[in-house]
Amino acid sequence: MIELVLTAAGSQRVRFAISPLEEVLGAVRTLLGVRTHPAHLPWLSGAPAVDVPELAAVLSARHYITEFLSPPPDGPETTAAAQLRAVRATPPSQVALELGMVDADLSLLPADPATARDLLADQLETVWHTLLAPEWPRLRELLAADIAFRTRQLGSGGIAAMFAELHPRVRLAGTSVLIDIHARERLEIDSRGLLLIPAVFAWPGVGVVTVPPWQISVLYPARGVASLWTSEVALPEALAEVLGRTRALLLAALDRPAATTELARRCGLAPATVSAHLTALRGAGLLASERRGHRVLYRRTELGDALLAGKL
């Protein structure tokens, strides 16, 4: 059990961020079979091979796989390029410390920590461009939708309501966040606050970053992962007779918040067509929209849910 104490010194601040490199690490571990879940099998069946033996050796560990390979991101708009720069800037002493904690055979790695760091960074970049960059728009939309959902929870019900639904192994007890994993630590969250990082390839587990000097972070599975790799949306035929096929399809597709581009891909429609119909559905009170950075996410309202469920 890990206990993260929310002290009174400004550390009650909770913020969310997206980590492209965390998805890289998770994708490689999925390929290696270290962490595989049926939700990722459709992706796994079509994933190209990557030749990164040194990185694979580090990621074959069962309990600890370093923090410097996925440095805590700045926020929801953090890019892979920015994180890769941070990896390459990690002090060799920190690299040596963390690699020494990895429970795997690292004999393939160069003995010099700076050389090992640069080699691993190059392999991370290779995996990013080969495996993740082509899929990143749909992953990012799902992660942004999760953050939007959690932020609404935080605003409406407070921190207790948000943690109550974050993950079965995470709970708030008084002023402490308790994470039920195979580790025993009690840490006070400093003035940087607690960083929450939704992840696709973390599903269905939870992880914690506690190694200094990195910001204390909790990695948790994002909502909607089970349907991420399936693009087919069932058309509600009865509703289509009332709204029209395209608008009924879009309403059904919004089982989680999504942006125009993701909906266009999932429904096989042109983005301009999707945009026009979303505007109409929002005007009718069936959808609401929220801006997240450069993207606008759409979600069904209670009226939209009721209409789709046939309760009107």
PAFIVO-789146 format. One record per residue (C-alpha): residue in three letters; residue number from 1; x, y, z. Coordinates in nm, 4 decimals. Layout:
// PAFIVO-789146
code  pos  east  north  up
ALA  NUM  X  Y  Z
...
***
This chain:
// PAFIVO-789146
code  pos  east  north  up
MET  1  0.0000  0.0000  0.0000
ILE  2  0.1259  0.3465  -0.0904
GLU  3  -0.0046  0.6430  0.1073
LEU  4  0.0197  0.9884  -0.0497
VAL  5  -0.0477  1.2554  0.2104
LEU  6  -0.2162  1.5729  0.0903
THR  7  -0.0535  1.8268  0.3198
ALA  8  -0.1864  2.1747  0.3866
ALA  9  0.1119  2.3426  0.2188
GLY  10  -0.0554  2.3963  -0.1146
SER  11  -0.0300  2.0343  -0.2201
GLN  12  -0.4034  1.9737  -0.2299
ARG  13  -0.3784  2.0880  -0.5904
VAL  14  -0.4557  1.8022  -0.8260
ARG  15  -0.3895  1.8360  -1.1965
PHE  16  -0.4095  1.6119  -1.5013
ALA  17  -0.1638  1.5536  -1.7832
ILE  18  -0.1153  1.3313  -2.0878
SER  19  0.2082  1.1365  -2.1356
PRO  20  0.2891  1.0203  -2.4909
LEU  21  0.5976  0.8332  -2.3721
GLU  22  0.3994  0.6463  -2.1078
GLU  23  0.1922  0.5093  -2.3950
VAL  24  0.5143  0.4118  -2.5743
LEU  25  0.6320  0.2143  -2.2724
GLY  26  0.2936  0.0517  -2.2303
ALA  27  0.2743  -0.0403  -2.5982
VAL  28  0.6146  -0.2123  -2.5882
ARG  29  0.5224  -0.3998  -2.2706
THR  30  0.2027  -0.5132  -2.4435
LEU  31  0.4083  -0.6395  -2.7379
LEU  32  0.6391  -0.8215  -2.4973
GLY  33  0.3450  -0.9850  -2.3232
VAL  34  0.4398  -0.8324  -1.9887
ARG  35  0.1120  -0.6440  -1.9678
THR  36  -0.1583  -0.7642  -2.2061
HIS  37  -0.5337  -0.7259  -2.1745
PRO  38  -0.8069  -0.8434  -2.4143
ALA  39  -0.8985  -0.4782  -2.4762
HIS  40  -0.5676  -0.4354  -2.6608
LEU  41  -0.5801  -0.7514  -2.8718
PRO  42  -0.7215  -0.5740  -3.1820
TRP  43  -0.4281  -0.3316  -3.1694
LEU  44  -0.1793  -0.6070  -3.0941
SER  45  -0.2863  -0.8165  -3.3934
GLY  46  -0.1931  -0.5393  -3.6368
ALA  47  0.1032  -0.3780  -3.4588
PRO  48  0.4282  -0.3761  -3.6624
ALA  49  0.7443  -0.5302  -3.5202
VAL  50  1.0084  -0.3048  -3.3658
ASP  51  1.3750  -0.3934  -3.3086
VAL  52  1.4660  -0.2284  -2.9770
PRO  53  1.6442  -0.4984  -2.7746
GLU  54  1.7896  -0.2715  -2.5048
LEU  55  1.4595  -0.0931  -2.4438
ALA  56  1.2778  -0.4270  -2.4457
ALA  57  1.5191  -0.5556  -2.1806
VAL  58  1.4361  -0.2644  -1.9479
LEU  59  1.0629  -0.2976  -2.0111
SER  60  1.0627  -0.6712  -1.9459
ALA  61  1.0873  -0.5944  -1.5730
ARG  62  0.7879  -0.6932  -1.3639
HIS  63  0.8016  -0.4338  -1.0877
TYR  64  1.0064  -0.1274  -1.1830
ILE  65  1.0924  0.0075  -1.5279
THR  66  1.2395  0.3554  -1.4496
GLU  67  1.0806  0.6991  -1.4399
PHE  68  1.3260  0.8866  -1.6615
LEU  69  1.2030  0.7017  -1.9726
SER  70  0.8620  0.8668  -1.9287
PRO  71  0.9226  1.1896  -1.7341
PRO  72  0.6049  1.3364  -1.5819
PRO  73  0.4427  1.5592  -1.8473
ASP  74  0.3692  1.9283  -1.8063
GLY  75  0.0017  1.9046  -1.8970
PRO  76  -0.2585  1.7749  -2.1445
GLU  77  -0.0710  1.9223  -2.4425
THR  78  0.2713  1.7674  -2.3712
THR  79  0.4304  1.6262  -2.6870
ALA  80  0.6485  1.3223  -2.7412
ALA  81  0.9234  1.5517  -2.8701
ALA  82  0.9244  1.7511  -2.5450
GLN  83  0.9394  1.4357  -2.3359
LEU  84  1.2203  1.2915  -2.5479
ARG  85  1.4212  1.6096  -2.4874
ALA  86  1.3643  1.5620  -2.1154
VAL  87  1.4817  1.2002  -2.1351
ARG  88  1.8033  1.3020  -2.3116
ALA  89  1.8614  1.5729  -2.0493
THR  90  1.8366  1.3331  -1.7526
PRO  91  2.1555  1.3511  -1.5415
PRO  92  2.3646  1.0320  -1.5737
SER  93  2.3546  0.9884  -1.1954
GLN  94  1.9729  0.9691  -1.2054
VAL  95  1.9886  0.7247  -1.4969
ALA  96  2.2318  0.5023  -1.3059
LEU  97  2.0136  0.5143  -0.9939
GLU  98  1.6973  0.4141  -1.1747
LEU  99  1.8521  0.1482  -1.3980
GLY  100  1.9981  -0.0043  -1.0828
MET  101  1.6433  -0.0500  -0.9500
VAL  102  1.5148  -0.2333  -1.2588
ASP  103  1.4398  -0.6000  -1.1862
ALA  104  1.5561  -0.7346  -1.5229
ASP  105  1.8732  -0.8439  -1.7017
LEU  106  2.0248  -0.5239  -1.8413
SER  107  2.3516  -0.6742  -1.9632
LEU  108  2.2717  -0.5549  -2.3171
LEU  109  2.2947  -0.1914  -2.2050
PRO  110  2.6188  0.0076  -2.2243
ALA  111  2.7864  0.0410  -1.8856
ASP  112  2.8104  0.4207  -1.9165
PRO  113  2.4744  0.5661  -1.8006
ALA  114  2.4858  0.8623  -2.0401
THR  115  2.5448  0.6306  -2.3355
ALA  116  2.2711  0.3965  -2.2150
ARG  117  2.0326  0.6918  -2.1740
ASP  118  2.0923  0.8166  -2.5282
LEU  119  2.0525  0.4689  -2.6762
LEU  120  1.7246  0.4162  -2.4927
ALA  121  1.6017  0.7616  -2.5997
ASP  122  1.6760  0.6775  -2.9636
GLN  123  1.4821  0.3523  -2.9301
LEU  124  1.1923  0.5317  -2.7627
GLU  125  1.1793  0.7690  -3.0579
THR  126  1.1815  0.4771  -3.3012
VAL  127  0.8906  0.3111  -3.1234
TRP  128  0.6997  0.6398  -3.1084
HIS  129  0.7201  0.6947  -3.4838
THR  130  0.6579  0.3288  -3.5715
LEU  131  0.3839  0.2306  -3.3277
LEU  132  0.2232  0.5303  -3.1621
ALA  133  0.2427  0.8394  -3.3827
PRO  134  -0.0021  0.6963  -3.6435
GLU  135  -0.2500  0.6143  -3.3665
TRP  136  -0.1893  0.9187  -3.1508
PRO  137  -0.4880  1.1327  -3.2606
ARG  138  -0.7396  0.8693  -3.1459
LEU  139  -0.5441  0.7961  -2.8264
ARG  140  -0.5127  1.1652  -2.7446
GLU  141  -0.8851  1.2228  -2.7973
LEU  142  -0.9710  0.9413  -2.5575
LEU  143  -0.7250  1.0673  -2.2959
ALA  144  -0.8522  1.4245  -2.3300
ALA  145  -1.2098  1.2997  -2.2916
ASP  146  -1.1139  1.1202  -1.9713
ILE  147  -0.9547  1.4357  -1.8317
ALA  148  -1.2678  1.6350  -1.9208
PHE  149  -1.4829  1.3797  -1.7358
ARG  150  -1.2605  1.3774  -1.4251
THR  151  -1.2412  1.7570  -1.4221
ARG  152  -1.6212  1.7792  -1.4226
GLN  153  -1.6304  1.5295  -1.1349
LEU  154  -1.3775  1.7363  -0.9440
GLY  155  -1.5778  2.0528  -1.0005
SER  156  -1.9175  1.9096  -0.9113
GLY  157  -1.8388  1.6602  -0.6346
GLY  158  -1.4924  1.7546  -0.5142
ILE  159  -1.1814  1.5448  -0.4777
ALA  160  -1.3618  1.2640  -0.2924
ALA  161  -1.6088  1.2071  -0.5765
MET  162  -1.3329  1.2082  -0.8330
PHE  163  -1.1149  0.9545  -0.6498
ALA  164  -1.4171  0.7332  -0.5778
GLU  165  -1.4379  0.6458  -0.9477
LEU  166  -1.0745  0.6724  -1.0538
HIS  167  -0.9721  0.3085  -0.9986
PRO  168  -1.0767  0.0250  -0.7623
ARG  169  -0.7293  0.0280  -0.6059
VAL  170  -0.7269  0.4030  -0.5396
ARG  171  -0.9232  0.5686  -0.2610
LEU  172  -0.9239  0.8818  -0.0516
ALA  173  -0.8977  0.8326  0.3245
GLY  174  -0.9082  1.1603  0.5130
THR  175  -0.6213  1.3677  0.3738
SER  176  -0.4423  1.0713  0.2165
VAL  177  -0.4665  0.8999  -0.1208
LEU  178  -0.4218  0.5244  -0.0753
ILE  179  -0.3048  0.3073  -0.3667
ASP  180  -0.3317  -0.0672  -0.3174
ILE  181  -0.0229  -0.2052  -0.4943
HIS  182  0.2720  -0.4281  -0.3978
ALA  183  0.4789  -0.1540  -0.2346
ARG  184  0.4899  0.0143  0.1038
GLU  185  0.5573  0.3886  0.1182
ARG  186  0.4193  0.6949  0.2902
LEU  187  0.4979  1.0203  0.1126
GLU  188  0.3887  1.3788  0.1544
ILE  189  0.2882  1.5487  -0.1667
ASP  190  0.4954  1.8644  -0.2080
SER  191  0.3956  2.2066  -0.3408
ARG  192  0.3896  2.0758  -0.6994
GLY  193  0.0732  1.8844  -0.6121
LEU  194  -0.0445  1.5436  -0.7290
LEU  195  -0.0271  1.4629  -1.0996
LEU  196  -0.2904  1.2274  -1.2425
ILE  197  -0.2064  1.0663  -1.5784
PRO  198  -0.4731  0.8708  -1.7681
ALA  199  -0.3258  0.6066  -1.9976
VAL  200  -0.4506  0.3687  -2.2633
PHE  201  -0.1933  0.0935  -2.2214
ALA  202  -0.2071  0.1077  -1.8417
TRP  203  -0.5408  -0.0735  -1.8622
PRO  204  -0.6497  -0.2247  -1.6303
GLY  205  -0.3781  -0.1512  -1.3729
VAL  206  -0.2608  0.1504  -1.1770
GLY  207  0.0900  0.2802  -1.1117
VAL  208  0.2618  0.5416  -0.8982
VAL  209  0.5693  0.7580  -0.9564
THR  210  0.7450  0.8154  -0.6245
VAL  211  1.1175  0.8299  -0.7123
PRO  212  1.2733  1.1757  -0.6533
PRO  213  1.3113  1.4243  -0.8112
TRP  214  1.0064  1.3474  -1.0255
GLN  215  0.6675  1.4870  -0.9301
ILE  216  0.4531  1.2327  -0.7469
SER  217  0.2109  1.0943  -1.0029
VAL  218  -0.0638  0.8349  -1.0285
LEU  219  -0.1060  0.6527  -1.3585
TYR  220  -0.4544  0.5110  -1.4127
PRO  221  -0.6474  0.3519  -1.7040
ALA  222  -0.8518  0.5944  -1.9102
ARG  223  -1.2237  0.5431  -1.9643
GLY  224  -1.3349  0.3930  -2.2947
VAL  225  -1.0288  0.1789  -2.3684
ALA  226  -1.2434  -0.1290  -2.4355
SER  227  -1.3994  0.0373  -2.7406
LEU  228  -1.0904  0.2272  -2.8583
TRP  229  -0.9779  -0.0182  -3.1267
THR  230  -1.3270  -0.0929  -3.2569
SER  231  -1.4536  0.1566  -3.5119
GLU  232  -1.7996  0.0202  -3.5903
VAL  233  -2.0909  0.2092  -3.4374
ALA  234  -2.4329  0.0452  -3.4294
LEU  235  -2.7006  0.2588  -3.5940
PRO  236  -3.0179  0.2963  -3.3849
GLU  237  -3.2666  0.2369  -3.6667
ALA  238  -3.5761  0.3681  -3.4878
LEU  239  -3.4006  0.6911  -3.3954
ALA  240  -3.2651  0.7248  -3.7487
GLU  241  -3.6214  0.7517  -3.8784
VAL  242  -3.6706  1.0584  -3.6589
LEU  243  -3.3311  1.2343  -3.6675
GLY  244  -3.1889  1.0983  -3.9898
ARG  245  -2.9212  0.8291  -4.0195
THR  246  -2.6163  1.0525  -3.9773
ARG  247  -2.7384  1.2385  -3.6704
ALA  248  -2.8601  0.9187  -3.5059
LEU  249  -2.5228  0.7557  -3.5765
LEU  250  -2.3314  1.0466  -3.4246
LEU  251  -2.5520  1.0508  -3.1165
ALA  252  -2.4896  0.6773  -3.0682
ALA  253  -2.1142  0.7195  -3.1234
LEU  254  -2.0849  0.9660  -2.8378
ASP  255  -2.0773  0.6983  -2.5678
ARG  256  -1.7747  0.8962  -2.4496
PRO  257  -1.6766  1.2595  -2.5239
ALA  258  -1.5055  1.2931  -2.8614
ALA  259  -1.3861  1.5519  -3.1102
THR  260  -1.5018  1.5983  -3.4681
THR  261  -1.2020  1.4197  -3.6191
GLU  262  -1.2452  1.1072  -3.4064
LEU  263  -1.6168  1.0902  -3.4800
ALA  264  -1.5475  1.1292  -3.8508
ARG  265  -1.3043  0.8379  -3.8406
ARG  266  -1.5285  0.6127  -3.6340
CYS  267  -1.8376  0.6790  -3.8431
GLY  268  -1.6687  0.6927  -4.1842
LEU  269  -1.7831  1.0478  -4.2547
ALA  270  -1.6184  1.3678  -4.3740
PRO  271  -1.5179  1.6025  -4.0868
ALA  272  -1.7167  1.8884  -4.2415
THR  273  -2.0306  1.6723  -4.2504
VAL  274  -1.9797  1.5669  -3.8893
SER  275  -1.9259  1.9266  -3.7803
ALA  276  -2.2501  2.0433  -3.9384
HIS  277  -2.4561  1.7676  -3.7775
LEU  278  -2.2926  1.8152  -3.4376
THR  279  -2.3864  2.1814  -3.4496
ALA  280  -2.7481  2.0872  -3.5200
LEU  281  -2.7582  1.8286  -3.2407
ARG  282  -2.6080  2.0776  -2.9974
GLY  283  -2.8621  2.3376  -3.1023
ALA  284  -3.1394  2.0904  -3.0214
GLY  285  -2.9989  2.0389  -2.6722
LEU  286  -2.8929  1.6787  -2.7373
LEU  287  -2.5189  1.7525  -2.7149
ALA  288  -2.2919  1.9825  -2.5171
SER  289  -1.9405  2.0891  -2.6098
GLU  290  -1.6307  2.1818  -2.4136
ARG  291  -1.2990  2.3205  -2.5351
ARG  292  -0.9872  2.1319  -2.4203
GLY  293  -0.6750  2.3057  -2.5483
HIS  294  -0.6990  2.3210  -2.9269
ARG  295  -0.9812  2.0656  -2.9439
VAL  296  -1.3557  2.0816  -2.8862
LEU  297  -1.5058  1.7703  -2.7278
TYR  298  -1.8728  1.6832  -2.7713
ARG  299  -2.0794  1.4749  -2.5297
ARG  300  -2.4418  1.3748  -2.4980
THR  301  -2.6583  1.5724  -2.2584
GLU  302  -2.9131  1.4067  -2.0296
LEU  303  -3.1702  1.4811  -2.2988
GLY  304  -2.9515  1.3094  -2.5587
ASP  305  -2.9050  1.0060  -2.3327
ALA  306  -3.2776  0.9800  -2.2715
LEU  307  -3.3592  1.0082  -2.6428
LEU  308  -3.1041  0.7400  -2.7355
ALA  309  -3.2380  0.5100  -2.4625
GLY  310  -3.5971  0.5586  -2.5887
LYS  311  -3.7137  0.7192  -2.2657
LEU  312  -3.8748  1.0245  -2.4240
***
